[in-house]
Amino acid sequence: RSYTPQTTIADVNTANTVVFTFLEGIHRVVQTDGSLNGPCSASGGFDTGVQTVAAGSNGPNFTFDVDNNTATYYFADIGASDAYSPCYLGAVL
């Protein structure tokens, strides 16, 4: 699992919108605590909730507006255990 495209929004003069589109499977994207020191720790901010998408279909879109020009990180939060969750395997944006 990964984020596509893998990119950094670095234009501090323009508001940006991040759109998460889920493909088949079970997904959840959560905003981190605000640093990459603890990338798998939720902040209590943006959270898509658990989304189950049927095989062969596309799931819902979730939009997050970035307009405060501060670093914002997200992680994938679904897995059988912490050791095998996408976040601990590197799914951090």
RAURDA-V83731 format. One record per residue. N is the residue number from 0. RES is the residue in one letter. SS is DSSP state (a for helix, b for strand, c for the rest). Layout:
n:N res:RES ss:SS
n:N res:RES ss:SS
This chain:
n:0 res:R ss:c
n:1 res:S ss:c
n:2 res:Y ss:c
n:3 res:T ss:c
n:4 res:P ss:c
n:5 res:Q ss:c
n:6 res:T ss:c
n:7 res:T ss:c
n:8 res:I ss:c
n:9 res:A ss:c
n:10 res:D ss:c
n:11 res:V ss:c
n:12 res:N ss:c
n:13 res:T ss:c
n:14 res:A ss:c
n:15 res:N ss:b
n:16 res:T ss:b
n:17 res:V ss:b
n:18 res:V ss:b
n:19 res:F ss:b
n:20 res:T ss:b
n:21 res:F ss:c
n:22 res:L ss:c
n:23 res:E ss:c
n:24 res:G ss:b
n:25 res:I ss:b
n:26 res:H ss:b
n:27 res:R ss:c
n:28 res:V ss:b
n:29 res:V ss:b
n:30 res:Q ss:b
n:31 res:T ss:b
n:32 res:D ss:c
n:33 res:G ss:c
n:34 res:S ss:c
n:35 res:L ss:c
n:36 res:N ss:c
n:37 res:G ss:c
n:38 res:P ss:c
n:39 res:C ss:c
n:40 res:S ss:c
n:41 res:A ss:b
n:42 res:S ss:b
n:43 res:G ss:b
n:44 res:G ss:b
n:45 res:F ss:b
n:46 res:D ss:b
n:47 res:T ss:c
n:48 res:G ss:c
n:49 res:V ss:c
n:50 res:Q ss:b
n:51 res:T ss:b
n:52 res:V ss:b
n:53 res:A ss:c
n:54 res:A ss:c
n:55 res:G ss:c
n:56 res:S ss:c
n:57 res:N ss:c
n:58 res:G ss:c
n:59 res:P ss:c
n:60 res:N ss:b
n:61 res:F ss:b
n:62 res:T ss:b
n:63 res:F ss:b
n:64 res:D ss:b
n:65 res:V ss:b
n:66 res:D ss:c
n:67 res:N ss:c
n:68 res:N ss:c
n:69 res:T ss:c
n:70 res:A ss:c
n:71 res:T ss:c
n:72 res:Y ss:c
n:73 res:Y ss:b
n:74 res:F ss:b
n:75 res:A ss:b
n:76 res:D ss:c
n:77 res:I ss:c
n:78 res:G ss:c
n:79 res:A ss:c
n:80 res:S ss:c
n:81 res:D ss:a
n:82 res:A ss:a
n:83 res:Y ss:a
n:84 res:S ss:c
n:85 res:P ss:c
n:86 res:C ss:c
n:87 res:Y ss:c
n:88 res:L ss:c
n:89 res:G ss:c
n:90 res:A ss:c
n:91 res:V ss:b
n:92 res:L ss:c
